[in-house]
Amino acid sequence: MAQFYRTTHMDHFKRPELQRNANILLTPRAPQMGASSGSTSLEQRMANLEMQMSKLSGAQRPSPAQQPSYSAQQQPSYSTQQQQPSYSARSMPQQSQTQQTQQPGCMSARGAPSLLKGLKGTQSRTMATSGEMVLNKAQPVPPPVKKVSLASQSQIQPLYKKRTAATLGIVRLDYDYPPAPGDIDSPESFTYDVFYRVVPGLTFEMCQEGKMTPNVEREFADAIEWLCARGVNGITGDCGFMMYFQQFARGITSKPVFMSSLAQLPAITCAFNKNEMIAILTANDQTLMPMSDLIKHECGVNPEEDRFLIVGCQDVPGFEAVAYGEKVDTVKVQPGIVAKCINLLREYPNIRAFLMECTELPPYSDAVRAATGLPVFDAITCCDYFVAGSRDNKRFGLNDWMEDWDGAQDDYQFGDNLSKQEQAHLVNKIKPKNR
């Protein structure tokens, strides 16, 4: 009978080279003389060797079909002082990925007990390579995230800097006239601070034509940049014809730009049916009609459609002062504006709203609202709409993130905020009475 080399000492059996090759039959010695020819078969010898190796390890080695499968709830827990089962690389139980990170004292990823039992605040990760269990460096457990209740959110320290009150920037024509309350050039028309900046050389006639000279373009760009440096939340103009320069202004700043009250036209159009009409009042209908293509391009609305009614106010008694650059007698003009709107309703009963295109028409908006009961939109409602998008709503939501407006407008006179050199380029020179 062939003689086999057997290892009987436990420490010797646990050598890595034997552990990695536990399933390999060791080389037999040469048979002795007179050995029986009916020796045990090779398969039987291998089975005997496997049985003896299992006995030496202290536990009967399970076959692959009999190997236990542990779930996260059924997995046995072992003490470091108890006899632990030994698994080879071939027979080690497979566990899910969710079990590969265990708390101290539980079974580790590949079936071996954690060696860091009792250590608080750490997790051990193990991995098996060719039957060897390698312990990675213990990773610190991050502190738990503290949940904040809705009731305590008001006590959270703000992570933002308190913003200044919302303001509006207005580009002015090189055109000096005494504005009436409600006019866009009157600071008293607004419930927030406004900053004005005149563009030297930008006359009313040039604005009507929609073309600026290179020098005026530079002055216009300087005005936009100056207003942005003041921290304004939106930019508009003091003439409806500045719609011609809407695209040019947008190319200079990322602030909202609404150079004309016509910027409201898409929203007003969307609010009513196609068979309902919108009346657009302007200082002179003959000068507004050439802007049809521009309005279509900028607003996505075709003002030549039947639902839009463009009405000039050049025939209203007293309103001719606008064309002359003179002070308008609002008390004299108001009855004529109201009468015109009432007559329009009689002729076109499908009118559902009025839009005041001219920046000198807002002083009469309230009178038209009262007389017709219809909504009236103008340059002031346009500014209020865009500035409201940046103001603190004190009725709900987060409060105290924006400073309050002090309620006082800065005194402004034509030509202010210009250097002496820039004032020298004004077409309409600064009048001594304004100083």
C-alpha positions as CSV (number, residue, x, y, z in Angstrom):
1,M,0.0,0.0,0.0
2,A,1.4,3.4,-1.0
3,Q,2.6,5.6,1.7
4,F,1.4,9.2,1.8
5,Y,2.9,12.2,3.5
6,R,0.4,13.5,6.0
7,T,0.5,16.6,8.1
8,T,-0.8,16.1,11.5
9,H,0.1,19.3,13.3
10,M,-2.6,22.1,13.2
11,D,-0.1,25.0,12.9
12,H,1.6,23.3,10.1
13,F,-1.6,22.7,8.3
14,K,-2.5,26.3,8.4
15,R,0.5,27.3,6.4
16,P,-0.6,29.6,3.4
17,E,0.9,27.3,0.8
18,L,-1.1,24.3,2.1
19,Q,-4.2,26.4,2.5
20,R,-4.1,27.6,-1.1
21,N,-3.5,24.1,-2.4
22,A,-5.7,22.1,0.0
23,N,-7.4,20.2,-2.7
24,I,-4.2,19.0,-4.5
25,L,-3.1,15.5,-3.8
26,L,0.4,15.4,-2.4
27,T,3.1,13.3,-4.3
28,P,3.1,9.7,-3.1
29,R,6.4,8.0,-2.1
30,A,7.6,4.9,-4.0
31,P,5.8,1.7,-3.0
32,Q,7.6,-0.6,-0.6
33,M,8.6,-4.1,-1.7
34,G,5.9,-6.6,-1.2
35,A,3.1,-4.1,-1.2
36,S,-0.3,-5.5,-1.9
37,S,-1.5,-5.2,-5.5
38,G,-5.1,-4.6,-4.3
39,S,-4.2,-1.1,-3.1
40,T,-7.0,1.6,-2.6
41,S,-7.9,3.5,-5.8
42,L,-6.8,7.0,-6.4
43,E,-10.4,8.4,-5.9
44,Q,-10.6,6.7,-2.5
45,R,-7.3,8.0,-1.4
46,M,-8.3,11.5,-2.3
47,A,-11.5,11.1,-0.3
48,N,-9.6,9.8,2.6
49,L,-7.2,12.7,2.4
50,E,-10.1,15.2,2.4
51,M,-11.7,13.6,5.4
52,Q,-8.4,13.6,7.4
53,M,-7.9,17.3,6.5
54,S,-11.3,18.2,7.7
55,K,-10.7,16.4,11.0
56,L,-7.5,18.3,11.4
57,S,-9.3,21.6,10.9
58,G,-11.6,20.8,13.8
59,A,-14.9,20.6,11.8
60,Q,-16.4,18.4,9.1
61,R,-15.9,20.2,5.8
62,P,-19.3,20.7,4.0
63,S,-19.7,19.8,0.4
64,P,-20.6,22.6,-2.0
65,A,-24.2,21.5,-2.2
66,Q,-24.4,21.5,1.6
67,Q,-22.8,24.8,2.3
68,P,-24.9,27.1,4.4
69,S,-26.4,30.3,2.9
70,Y,-26.8,33.2,5.3
71,S,-29.1,36.2,4.9
72,A,-28.7,39.5,6.7
73,Q,-31.2,38.4,9.4
74,Q,-30.0,34.7,9.7
75,Q,-26.3,35.2,9.7
76,P,-24.7,33.7,12.9
77,S,-22.6,35.8,15.2
78,Y,-19.4,34.4,16.5
79,S,-17.3,35.3,19.5
80,T,-13.6,35.6,19.2
81,Q,-13.2,33.0,21.9
82,Q,-15.4,30.4,20.2
83,Q,-14.2,27.8,17.7
84,Q,-14.7,29.4,14.3
85,P,-15.4,27.4,11.1
86,S,-12.6,27.5,8.5
87,Y,-13.5,27.9,4.8
88,S,-11.3,27.5,1.8
89,A,-11.5,29.7,-1.2
90,R,-13.6,27.1,-3.0
91,S,-16.1,26.5,-0.3
92,M,-16.5,29.9,1.3
93,P,-20.2,31.1,1.4
94,Q,-21.1,33.9,-1.1
95,Q,-22.9,36.9,0.4
96,S,-24.6,39.8,-1.2
97,Q,-22.9,43.1,-1.8
98,T,-25.0,44.8,1.0
99,Q,-23.3,42.5,3.5
100,Q,-19.8,43.4,2.6
101,T,-19.6,46.2,5.2
102,Q,-20.5,44.9,8.7
103,Q,-20.6,46.5,12.1
104,P,-18.0,45.3,14.6
105,G,-18.7,41.9,16.0
106,C,-20.6,40.6,13.0
107,M,-19.6,38.4,10.2
108,S,-17.4,40.1,7.7
109,A,-17.9,40.2,3.9
110,R,-16.7,36.7,3.1
111,G,-17.7,34.7,6.2
112,A,-14.8,35.5,8.5
113,P,-15.7,37.3,11.8
114,S,-14.6,40.9,12.2
115,L,-11.4,41.4,14.2
116,L,-12.4,44.8,15.4
117,K,-15.3,43.7,17.6
118,G,-15.9,46.3,20.4
119,L,-14.3,49.2,18.6
120,K,-16.8,52.0,18.4
121,G,-17.1,54.4,15.5
122,T,-15.3,52.2,13.0
123,Q,-16.2,49.7,10.3
124,S,-14.0,46.9,9.0
125,R,-13.8,45.8,5.4
126,T,-12.4,42.4,4.5
127,M,-11.7,40.8,1.2
128,A,-10.5,37.3,0.3
129,T,-7.8,36.6,-2.2
130,S,-7.0,33.0,-2.9
131,G,-8.4,31.9,0.4
132,E,-6.6,34.5,2.5
133,M,-8.6,37.0,4.6
134,V,-7.0,40.5,4.3
135,L,-8.2,43.2,6.7
136,N,-8.3,46.7,5.3
137,K,-7.6,49.8,7.3
138,A,-10.5,50.7,9.5
139,Q,-12.6,53.6,8.0
140,P,-14.0,56.2,10.3
141,V,-17.8,56.4,10.3
142,P,-19.1,59.9,9.4
143,P,-21.2,61.6,12.0
144,P,-25.0,61.2,11.4
145,V,-26.7,64.1,9.7
146,K,-29.0,66.0,12.1
147,K,-32.5,66.4,10.7
148,V,-34.0,69.8,11.1
149,S,-37.7,70.1,11.8
150,L,-39.9,72.6,10.0
151,A,-40.5,74.3,13.3
152,S,-36.9,75.0,13.8
153,Q,-36.1,76.2,10.3
154,S,-36.8,79.8,11.2
155,Q,-33.9,79.6,13.7
156,I,-31.4,78.5,11.0
157,Q,-28.6,81.0,10.6
158,P,-28.9,82.5,7.1
159,L,-26.2,81.5,4.6
160,Y,-26.7,84.5,2.3
161,K,-25.9,88.2,2.4
162,K,-28.8,90.5,2.8
163,R,-29.6,92.1,-0.6
164,T,-30.2,95.7,-1.2
165,A,-33.7,96.9,-2.1
166,A,-34.7,96.3,-5.7
167,T,-34.1,99.2,-8.1
168,L,-34.8,100.2,-11.7
169,G,-32.5,101.7,-14.3
170,I,-34.0,104.1,-17.0
171,V,-32.2,105.2,-20.1
172,R,-33.2,108.7,-21.0
173,L,-33.3,110.5,-24.3
174,D,-31.3,113.7,-24.9
175,Y,-34.6,115.4,-24.3
176,D,-35.4,117.7,-21.4
177,Y,-39.0,118.3,-20.4
178,P,-40.9,118.6,-17.1
179,P,-42.4,115.2,-16.5
180,A,-45.8,114.9,-14.8
181,P,-46.6,112.5,-12.0
182,G,-47.1,109.1,-13.6
183,D,-44.6,109.8,-16.4
184,I,-41.7,107.4,-16.5
185,D,-39.2,110.3,-16.1
186,S,-40.8,111.2,-12.8
187,P,-39.2,109.3,-9.9
188,E,-42.5,109.8,-8.0
189,S,-44.2,107.3,-10.3
190,F,-42.4,104.3,-8.7
191,T,-42.5,102.6,-5.3
192,Y,-38.8,101.7,-5.5
193,D,-35.6,103.5,-6.3
194,V,-34.8,104.5,-9.9
195,F,-31.6,105.6,-11.5
196,Y,-31.6,107.7,-14.6
197,R,-28.9,108.1,-17.2
198,V,-29.1,110.3,-20.3
199,V,-27.5,109.2,-23.6
200,P,-25.9,112.3,-25.1
201,G,-26.9,112.7,-28.7
202,L,-29.9,110.3,-28.6
203,T,-32.6,112.7,-29.7
204,F,-36.3,111.9,-30.1
205,E,-35.9,112.1,-33.9
206,M,-33.0,109.6,-33.9
207,C,-35.0,107.3,-31.7
208,Q,-38.0,107.4,-34.0
209,E,-35.8,106.4,-36.9
210,G,-34.4,103.5,-34.9
211,K,-30.7,104.2,-35.9
212,M,-27.9,105.4,-33.8
213,T,-24.6,106.9,-34.9
214,P,-21.4,105.1,-33.7
215,N,-20.8,107.8,-31.1
216,V,-24.3,107.6,-29.7
217,E,-24.0,103.8,-29.7
218,R,-21.0,104.1,-27.4
219,E,-22.8,106.5,-25.2
220,F,-25.8,104.2,-25.1
221,A,-23.5,101.2,-24.1
222,D,-21.9,103.4,-21.4
223,A,-25.4,104.2,-20.0
224,I,-26.3,100.5,-19.8
225,E,-23.0,99.7,-18.1
226,W,-23.4,102.6,-15.6
227,L,-26.9,101.4,-14.6
228,C,-25.7,97.8,-14.1
229,A,-22.9,99.1,-11.9
230,R,-25.6,100.7,-9.7
231,G,-27.0,97.2,-9.2
232,V,-30.4,97.8,-10.9
233,N,-32.7,94.8,-11.3
234,G,-34.0,95.8,-14.7
235,I,-33.5,98.4,-17.5
236,T,-36.0,100.3,-19.5
237,G,-36.2,103.5,-21.6
238,D,-38.2,106.7,-21.4
239,C,-39.5,106.4,-25.0
240,G,-41.5,103.7,-26.6
241,F,-39.4,104.0,-29.7
242,M,-36.4,102.6,-27.8
243,M,-37.9,99.2,-28.7
244,Y,-35.6,99.6,-31.7
245,F,-32.6,99.3,-29.4
246,Q,-33.9,96.4,-27.3
247,Q,-31.6,93.8,-29.0
248,F,-28.6,96.1,-28.7
249,A,-29.2,96.6,-25.0
250,R,-29.6,92.9,-24.4
251,G,-26.2,92.3,-25.9
252,I,-24.6,94.5,-23.2
253,T,-26.2,93.1,-20.0
254,S,-27.7,90.0,-18.7
255,K,-30.3,92.1,-16.7
256,P,-33.9,92.1,-17.8
257,V,-34.3,94.6,-20.6
258,F,-37.8,96.0,-21.5
259,M,-37.2,99.2,-23.5
260,S,-40.9,99.6,-24.3
261,S,-44.2,98.9,-22.6
262,L,-44.8,96.7,-25.7
263,A,-42.8,94.0,-23.9
264,Q,-46.1,93.2,-22.1
265,L,-48.0,92.6,-25.4
266,P,-47.3,88.8,-25.6
267,A,-48.8,88.2,-22.1
268,I,-51.8,90.4,-22.7
269,T,-52.4,88.7,-26.0
270,C,-52.3,85.3,-24.4
271,A,-54.8,86.3,-21.7
272,F,-57.7,86.8,-24.2
273,N,-59.4,84.9,-27.0
274,K,-58.4,85.4,-30.6
275,N,-61.7,87.2,-31.4
276,E,-61.2,89.6,-28.5
277,M,-59.4,92.9,-29.2
278,I,-56.6,94.9,-27.6
279,A,-56.4,98.7,-28.1
280,I,-52.9,100.1,-28.3
281,L,-52.7,103.9,-27.6
282,T,-49.7,105.8,-28.8
283,A,-48.7,109.4,-29.2
284,N,-48.9,109.1,-33.0
285,D,-50.2,106.1,-34.8
286,Q,-48.4,107.0,-38.0
287,T,-45.0,106.8,-36.4
288,L,-45.8,103.5,-34.7
289,M,-46.9,101.6,-37.8
290,P,-43.4,101.3,-39.2
291,M,-42.4,99.3,-36.1
292,S,-44.8,96.4,-37.0
293,D,-42.0,94.1,-38.2
294,L,-39.9,94.9,-35.1
295,I,-42.8,94.2,-32.8
296,K,-43.4,90.9,-34.6
297,H,-39.7,90.0,-34.2
298,E,-39.2,91.0,-30.6
299,C,-42.6,90.2,-29.1
300,G,-43.8,87.3,-31.4
301,V,-47.0,89.2,-32.0
302,N,-48.2,90.6,-35.3
303,P,-49.7,94.0,-34.6
304,E,-51.3,94.1,-38.0
305,E,-53.8,91.4,-37.1
306,D,-57.4,92.5,-36.8
307,R,-57.5,92.0,-33.1
308,F,-55.0,94.8,-32.5
309,L,-56.3,98.3,-32.8
310,I,-53.5,101.0,-32.9
311,V,-54.9,104.4,-31.9
312,G,-53.0,107.7,-32.0
313,C,-53.6,110.5,-29.4
314,Q,-52.1,113.3,-31.5
315,D,-55.6,114.8,-31.9
316,V,-56.4,114.9,-28.2
317,P,-56.5,118.6,-27.1
318,G,-53.4,119.5,-25.1
319,F,-51.5,116.4,-25.9
320,E,-49.6,118.1,-28.8
321,A,-47.3,119.4,-26.1
322,V,-45.6,116.0,-26.1
323,A,-44.4,116.5,-29.7
324,Y,-43.1,120.0,-28.8
325,G,-41.3,118.9,-25.7
326,E,-43.3,121.1,-23.5
327,K,-45.0,120.5,-20.2
328,V,-48.3,118.6,-20.6
329,D,-51.4,119.9,-18.8
330,T,-52.7,116.6,-17.6
331,V,-55.9,118.1,-16.2
332,K,-56.7,119.4,-19.7
333,V,-55.6,116.2,-21.5
334,Q,-57.3,113.6,-19.3
335,P,-60.9,114.1,-20.5
336,G,-59.9,113.7,-24.1
337,I,-58.0,110.4,-23.4
338,V,-61.0,109.0,-21.5
339,A,-63.5,110.1,-24.2
340,K,-61.3,108.5,-26.9
341,C,-61.3,105.1,-25.0
342,I,-65.1,105.2,-24.4
343,N,-65.7,105.9,-28.1
344,L,-63.4,103.0,-29.1
345,L,-65.5,100.6,-26.9
346,R,-68.7,101.8,-28.5
347,E,-67.3,101.1,-31.9
348,Y,-65.4,97.9,-31.0
349,P,-67.3,96.3,-28.1
350,N,-64.9,93.3,-28.2
351,I,-62.0,95.4,-26.8
352,R,-60.9,93.6,-23.6
353,A,-57.8,95.7,-22.6
354,F,-55.9,98.9,-23.3
355,L,-52.1,99.2,-23.7
356,M,-50.5,102.6,-23.4
357,E,-47.4,102.5,-25.6
358,C,-46.3,106.1,-25.1
359,T,-44.4,106.7,-21.8
360,E,-46.3,110.0,-21.3
361,L,-49.7,108.2,-21.2
362,P,-49.6,106.5,-17.8
363,P,-50.9,109.6,-16.0
364,Y,-54.3,108.8,-17.5
365,S,-54.4,105.0,-17.0
366,D,-56.4,105.2,-13.7
367,A,-59.0,107.5,-15.3
368,V,-59.5,105.0,-18.2
369,R,-59.7,102.1,-15.7
370,A,-62.4,103.9,-13.8
371,A,-64.4,104.9,-16.9
372,T,-64.2,101.5,-18.7
373,G,-63.7,98.9,-16.0
374,L,-61.1,97.3,-18.2
375,P,-57.5,96.5,-17.4
376,V,-55.0,99.2,-18.6
377,F,-51.3,98.4,-19.1
378,D,-48.6,101.0,-19.5
379,A,-44.9,101.7,-19.0
380,I,-45.3,101.8,-15.2
381,T,-47.1,98.4,-15.0
382,C,-44.3,97.0,-17.2
383,C,-41.6,98.2,-14.9
384,D,-43.5,97.0,-11.8
385,Y,-43.9,93.5,-13.3
386,F,-40.2,93.0,-13.9
387,V,-39.0,94.6,-10.7
388,A,-41.5,92.5,-8.7
389,G,-39.6,89.5,-9.8
390,S,-36.7,90.6,-7.7
391,R,-38.5,92.1,-4.7
392,D,-39.1,90.5,-1.3
393,N,-42.7,89.3,-0.9
394,K,-43.4,90.0,2.7
395,R,-46.8,88.2,2.8
396,F,-45.3,84.7,2.7
397,G,-42.1,82.7,2.1
398,L,-38.7,83.7,3.4
399,N,-38.5,87.2,4.8
400,D,-35.8,89.7,5.8
401,W,-33.5,88.6,3.0
402,M,-33.7,92.1,1.3
403,E,-33.4,95.5,2.7
404,D,-36.5,97.7,2.8
405,W,-36.9,100.7,0.5
406,D,-36.6,103.9,2.5
407,G,-39.6,105.4,0.6
408,A,-37.6,108.4,-0.6
409,Q,-36.5,109.0,-4.2
410,D,-33.2,110.7,-4.9
411,D,-33.5,114.1,-6.4
412,Y,-32.7,114.0,-10.1
413,Q,-32.3,116.7,-12.7
414,F,-31.6,116.3,-16.4
415,G,-27.9,115.6,-17.0
416,D,-27.2,114.3,-13.6
417,N,-24.9,111.2,-13.5
418,L,-22.9,112.5,-16.4
419,S,-19.3,113.8,-16.3
420,K,-18.5,117.3,-17.4
421,Q,-17.2,115.9,-20.7
422,E,-20.3,113.9,-21.3
423,Q,-22.5,116.8,-20.5
424,A,-20.7,118.8,-23.1
425,H,-22.0,116.3,-25.7
426,L,-25.6,116.9,-24.9
427,V,-27.8,118.3,-27.7
428,N,-30.2,119.7,-25.2
429,K,-28.0,121.7,-22.9
430,I,-28.6,121.8,-19.2
431,K,-30.8,124.7,-18.3
432,P,-29.6,127.0,-15.5
433,K,-32.9,126.7,-13.8
434,N,-32.4,123.0,-13.3
435,R,-29.2,123.6,-11.4
